[in-house]
Every structure is written in C-alpha cells, then in structure tokens.
Amino acid sequence: MPFTLSNIKADLEDIGPRFDGAPDLEFRAATKALELEKSALSYQRVPPGYRFPYGHTHMKQEEVYVVLRGSGRMKVNDEIVELKEWDAVRVPPRDVARLRGRAKGPRDPRHRRAQPRRGSARRRRRPARLVG
C-alpha cells in the first residue's frame, strides 16, 4: 500500500458534536482517511472540566494517549492519573479508561489517541468517581 497523508485539522470532520456532552468537545478520527488497517488514530480536544460520561475498554488491543497541550486527569480502572503536556499513557487491554479536562487553567487538554484496531472499543458505563 502506498503512503497516505491527511491533515487532521483541515481534512477531517469534527465529530465531537455527535457525543452527548460539551458542545466544544473536538474529536477527529483519522483511521479511514489514513486507510489504517491494523491501527486507529484520533485527535481530541477535551474542554476544561469536561468528563466523559462513560469509560471504554478493548478486549485485545492496547491504547496510547499523548497529551499535546494542557493538563487533565485520566481514570484507568479505579486509579486517577494526573496528566500534563507530553505525558503518554499506555492503557492495556481490558482496562477501562476515561478522560477529564482540568477544571481551571489557561489551556484545555488536547491529546492524540492511538489504538490498534478501529471499532474495538466497548463502552463501560460506570459511575464517575473523579474529583476536582
């Protein structure tokens, strides 16, 4: 397969408004545009204070989150992880991950998420336990 090129901000639709939640959530999925076969890539801008209403998990695939700007928290299973710029978090298969933007601050968290296979996520509805 030849290489593929796509500008995440200019070429990809913002599907963030499709999610129930903050109107300024930005979410751009690059998997189809890049013709990825064994992985997936997305860009998300999480508004300050926004918490995803559910976590998700993958049965066989791991995910990697990289914070490009800002800070926030991630809940992996029952553990809260503080995140800052350029932190990378690997979430192993079967672990449940949920993101939250920092409640106050000059910048909102932006991150890229990579996972091995598109459509492999399962939502896990759990009560939110994030504080602050």
N, C-alpha and C positions, 0 to 999 in steps of 0.2 A: 504494500500500500504506500502511495506517495505521502509526503508530509501534508499536514493541514494547518491552517493559520486562521485564527479568529480573534478579533479584539473584543474582549469580554464586555467592556462598557459600551462600545459603539455598535457592535453587531448583534448582541444578544438581548432578547426581550427581558424586561424586568417582570418576573412572575411573583414578586413579593406581595402585590396586592391580592393575589388569589388566596393567600393564607389568612385565616381568621386571626386578626391581631392588629398591630400598629400599622397605620396607613403608610408610614415612611420606611417600612422594612423593605430592603432591596435584596433580591435573590435572582441570580443569573446562572442558569445551568449551561455548561459548555460541552457536555457529553456528546450530544448529537452534532453540534457544529464542528467539533474536532474529530468526529467519526471514531470515537473511542470504542474499542471492542472489549477490553478487559479491565477498564477502569472508568472512573467518573470524576468530573471536576465541576465545582460550583463556586461562585463568589456570593458572599452575603454581607450586607451592612445591617448590623443589628442596632436599632435605635437605643439611646441611653435609657436604662431602666426597663427595657422590654425583656420579658421572659417568655420563651417558647412554652406554650401551654401543655406540651407533651414531650416526652423523650422518645428516642427511637433506638433500634438495635439492628445489627446484621448478624445472621447466624454463622456465616463463614468468613466474611470479609472484615478487615480492619479499616479504620478511618484515620486520617491525619487532618487536624485543624491547625492552621497557622494564622496567628493574629498579625495583621498587616499594620493596623493603626488602632490606637485607643487601648482600652482595657475592659475587662469584664470577668465573669465567672462562668465556670462550666461545672455542671454536676455530672459526675461519672458514677453510676450506681448510686451509692449513698455518700460519696465523698465530694466535697466542694473544692474546686481547684481555682485559685486566683490566676488570672491571665493578664499579661502586659504585651506591649509591642514585640513582635518577632518571637514570641513563645510558640512552640509547636507541641501539640498534644497528640499522642497516638492512643486511639480507643480500640482495644482488642475486640475480636468477635464476641458476641453475646453480652457485652457490657452495654448499659443504657446511657446515652449521652443527651444532655440538654444544655442550651446556652442561655446566658443572660448578659445584657449590656450593663455597664457600670451605671449606677443610678445618677450620679452627678459627675461632671467633668467637662473639660473643654472639647473633647473629641469622642466620637462614638466608635465602638469597636467594628473593625472590618476584618474579615478573615476569608481564607480560601479553605475549602474542604475537599479533600480528595478521598475517594473510596474506590475499591477495585471493581465493582460491578453496579451498573445502573439498575435501579428498581429492586435492590436487595434489602432496602430498609423496611423495618416493621415498626409501626408506632407502638409505644408503650405508654398508656395513659396512667400516670401516677400523680398523686397529689404533689403540688410544689412544696419543696422544703427549703428553698433558697431564702436567705435573709439579707436584708440591707440592700 
